[in-house]
Every structure is written in structure tokens, then in C-alpha cells.
Amino acid sequence: MTLKDALEAYLKEEAEKDPAFAGKFRAEKLPGCVSYVTARARKHLQGRNGAIEGELIMGWAEEYFTGQKKEPHVKTWAEAKAEIEAKRKPKPKPIPGPTDDIDNGQLLFDFMEEK
């Protein structure tokens, strides 16, 4: 899927949801929108390689048609740190249960003697 296809699908969906936006969206202006978004991405990355979140890109596309800048949510240090810590927390180890011996090939009856 090209950038143009992704933007077109997103913008058409937004136009269906929001009548005010639908009045401003014109499919024939998509090439200009793609150029605008690409220029904003270059400026945002400041000549470096990198990735840009889809939410930000789609916001620029909406901005192209509405003329209103949408500022993305910038995480605070506390939010970013909490997100990192949440990913670092070790997962609890499962408590061995009675069926764990079956996985090892041992059964309760293996320890009983035949008479």
C-alpha cells in the first residue's frame, strides 16, 4: 500500500465520520496532500533516518485539508518512564502443579509397586 493509498483510505473514512471535514476533503487534491505530508516528514526528521507514527502522519494529512494544525500528544518523561518500566517487569513464573509431572513423563502410578 502506498502512502497515497493509505492517506486516501484514512481521509475518506474521516470524511464519512465528520461532515465538517467532508466539506473540506477533495480526493483530487491527494497528490498535493502527499507532497505536504512528505515535506513535513522530512522537516520532522531533520535529515536523519527514522520512523514517524501513523497518528502524526494522518494528522498532517487532515491539517492539509483543514488548515488547522493538530499538535500530537508528546509524552512526558513520567509517561515514557512508566511505559518502559511496564515493559521491563518480569512475568511471574508459573507455580508447578500436579500436571507438571506428566510433562516430564512421570505419573503418580509409576512410583507404586505391583503386588
NULUM-282061 format. One record per residue (C-alpha): x, y, z; residue number from 1. Coordinates in nm, 3 decimals, decimal comma. Example, Ala and Ser with C-alpha at 12.3 -4.5 7.8 and 13.67 -1.06 7.14 Angstrom:
+---------+---------+---------+-----+
!      c1 !      c2 !      c3 !  nr !
+---------+---------+---------+-----+
!   1,230 !  -0,450 !   0,780 !   1 !
!   1,367 !  -0,106 !   0,714 !   2 !
+---------+---------+---------+-----+
//
This chain:
+---------+---------+---------+-----+
!      c1 !      c2 !      c3 !  nr !
+---------+---------+---------+-----+
!   0,000 !   0,000 !   0,000 !   1 !
!   0,143 !   0,335 !  -0,099 !   2 !
!   0,135 !   0,647 !   0,115 !   3 !
!  -0,124 !   0,793 !  -0,121 !   4 !
!  -0,347 !   0,485 !  -0,080 !   5 !
!  -0,314 !   0,490 !   0,299 !   6 !
!  -0,390 !   0,861 !   0,320 !   7 !
!  -0,684 !   0,830 !   0,083 !   8 !
!  -0,838 !   0,544 !   0,282 !   9 !
!  -0,793 !   0,727 !   0,612 !  10 !
!  -0,922 !   1,061 !   0,485 !  11 !
!  -1,227 !   0,906 !   0,320 !  12 !
!  -1,309 !   0,730 !   0,647 !  13 !
!  -1,272 !   1,057 !   0,838 !  14 !
!  -1,494 !   1,234 !   0,584 !  15 !
!  -1,766 !   0,972 !   0,640 !  16 !
!  -1,748 !   1,025 !   1,017 !  17 !
!  -1,722 !   1,405 !   1,022 !  18 !
!  -1,948 !   1,615 !   0,796 !  19 !
!  -1,741 !   1,929 !   0,862 !  20 !
!  -1,428 !   1,753 !   0,737 !  21 !
!  -1,618 !   1,603 !   0,444 !  22 !
!  -1,690 !   1,954 !   0,320 !  23 !
!  -1,316 !   2,030 !   0,306 !  24 !
!  -1,182 !   1,698 !   0,175 !  25 !
!  -1,129 !   1,671 !  -0,202 !  26 !
!  -0,988 !   1,348 !  -0,345 !  27 !
!  -0,841 !   1,534 !  -0,643 !  28 !
!  -0,610 !   1,720 !  -0,401 !  29 !
!  -0,449 !   1,399 !  -0,272 !  30 !
!  -0,123 !   1,443 !  -0,472 !  31 !
!  -0,073 !   1,780 !  -0,303 !  32 !
!  -0,153 !   1,622 !   0,033 !  33 !
!   0,110 !   1,350 !  -0,024 !  34 !
!   0,368 !   1,618 !  -0,110 !  35 !
!   0,275 !   1,816 !   0,202 !  36 !
!   0,299 !   1,513 !   0,430 !  37 !
!   0,631 !   1,408 !   0,276 !  38 !
!   0,774 !   1,758 !   0,326 !  39 !
!   0,655 !   1,765 !   0,688 !  40 !
!   0,815 !   1,424 !   0,747 !  41 !
!   1,149 !   1,541 !   0,609 !  42 !
!   1,136 !   1,851 !   0,828 !  43 !
!   1,034 !   1,645 !   1,132 !  44 !
!   1,325 !   1,402 !   1,090 !  45 !
!   1,572 !   1,686 !   1,028 !  46 !
!   1,776 !   1,490 !   0,775 !  47 !
!   1,804 !   1,180 !   0,991 !  48 !
!   1,670 !   0,835 !   0,919 !  49 !
!   1,378 !   0,734 !   1,132 !  50 !
!   1,015 !   0,640 !   1,158 !  51 !
!   0,713 !   0,857 !   1,220 !  52 !
!   0,400 !   0,739 !   1,396 !  53 !
!   0,097 !   0,696 !   1,173 !  54 !
!  -0,110 !   0,919 !   1,400 !  55 !
!   0,122 !   1,211 !   1,330 !  56 !
!   0,121 !   1,150 !   0,954 !  57 !
!  -0,257 !   1,129 !   0,941 !  58 !
!  -0,277 !   1,448 !   1,147 !  59 !
!  -0,065 !   1,626 !   0,887 !  60 !
!  -0,298 !   1,498 !   0,614 !  61 !
!  -0,601 !   1,636 !   0,797 !  62 !
!  -0,412 !   1,961 !   0,853 !  63 !
!  -0,357 !   1,992 !   0,477 !  64 !
!  -0,731 !   1,996 !   0,414 !  65 !
!  -0,849 !   2,189 !   0,721 !  66 !
!  -0,568 !   2,439 !   0,762 !  67 !
!  -0,573 !   2,371 !   1,137 !  68 !
!  -0,261 !   2,232 !   1,295 !  69 !
!  -0,310 !   1,929 !   1,513 !  70 !
!  -0,043 !   1,903 !   1,774 !  71 !
!   0,046 !   1,543 !   1,857 !  72 !
!   0,046 !   1,425 !   2,215 !  73 !
!   0,404 !   1,440 !   2,338 !  74 !
!   0,475 !   1,200 !   2,621 !  75 !
!   0,605 !   1,345 !   2,941 !  76 !
!   0,914 !   1,196 !   3,098 !  77 !
!   0,696 !   1,026 !   3,361 !  78 !
!   0,473 !   0,868 !   3,093 !  79 !
!   0,769 !   0,743 !   2,892 !  80 !
!   0,940 !   0,605 !   3,204 !  81 !
!   0,622 !   0,428 !   3,317 !  82 !
!   0,585 !   0,272 !   2,972 !  83 !
!   0,943 !   0,145 !   2,980 !  84 !
!   0,904 !   0,009 !   3,333 !  85 !
!   0,583 !  -0,171 !   3,237 !  86 !
!   0,771 !  -0,347 !   2,959 !  87 !
!   1,058 !  -0,439 !   3,192 !  88 !
!   0,852 !  -0,605 !   3,464 !  89 !
!   0,933 !  -0,975 !   3,473 !  90 !
!   0,649 !  -1,206 !   3,404 !  91 !
!   0,552 !  -1,420 !   3,703 !  92 !
!   0,680 !  -1,774 !   3,687 !  93 !
!   0,409 !  -2,038 !   3,687 !  94 !
!   0,370 !  -2,237 !   4,005 !  95 !
!   0,426 !  -2,607 !   3,940 !  96 !
!   0,107 !  -2,803 !   3,965 !  97 !
!   0,013 !  -3,168 !   3,971 !  98 !
!   0,007 !  -3,193 !   3,592 !  99 !
!   0,366 !  -3,075 !   3,552 ! 100 !
!   0,498 !  -3,426 !   3,622 ! 101 !
!   0,303 !  -3,557 !   3,325 ! 102 !
!   0,503 !  -3,328 !   3,100 ! 103 !
!   0,822 !  -3,487 !   3,236 ! 104 !
!   0,698 !  -3,833 !   3,153 ! 105 !
!   0,632 !  -3,930 !   3,515 ! 106 !
!   0,298 !  -4,036 !   3,650 ! 107 !
!   0,185 !  -4,094 !   4,006 ! 108 !
!   0,136 !  -4,461 !   3,931 ! 109 !
!   0,499 !  -4,501 !   3,821 ! 110 !
!   0,604 !  -4,492 !   4,188 ! 111 !
!   0,363 !  -4,762 !   4,305 ! 112 !
!   0,478 !  -5,119 !   4,324 ! 113 !
!   0,275 !  -5,401 !   4,184 ! 114 !
!   0,175 !  -5,675 !   4,428 ! 115 !
+---------+---------+---------+-----+
//
